[in-house]
C-alpha cells in the first residue's frame, strides 16, 4: 500500500509515554502511562530518541516528524518535545514549501 496516497482522513498520533518494570525472568508489568504535552505537541507519527545517549535511562526529550498545521495531508516538519515537563520544546520546524519530513535521525559527533 502507498501510505502517501491517503484516500480517507489521515490518522495521526498524540504522544503517550509508557513505563514498564522489566524483570530478569522475562516478565514485565506496566507501571505508568501518561499523555505527553497533550495540548502542545503537534500531531505526529513515531517519535524517536537518541539511543546512543544513556541507553538505559529515561530520556528527557523526544523528536517527532510532525505536522505544522492541524489539517494537512503531509508530515512537513520536526518537533522537539520535553517528556519530563510535558511541553513542546520547540515549534514545528519546517524546511520550506514542498519538503516533507521523515523521522529524525541522530548522527554521532566525531570525536577528536
Beta strands, then each sheet from edge to edge (+ up, - down):
strand 1: 16-22
strand 2: 28-35
strand 3: 44-48
strand 4: 61-66
strand 5: 77-82
strand 6: 87-88
strand 7: 93-94
sheet 1: 1+ 2-
sheet 2: 3+ 4- 5+ 6-
sheet 3: 3+ 4- 5+ 7-
end
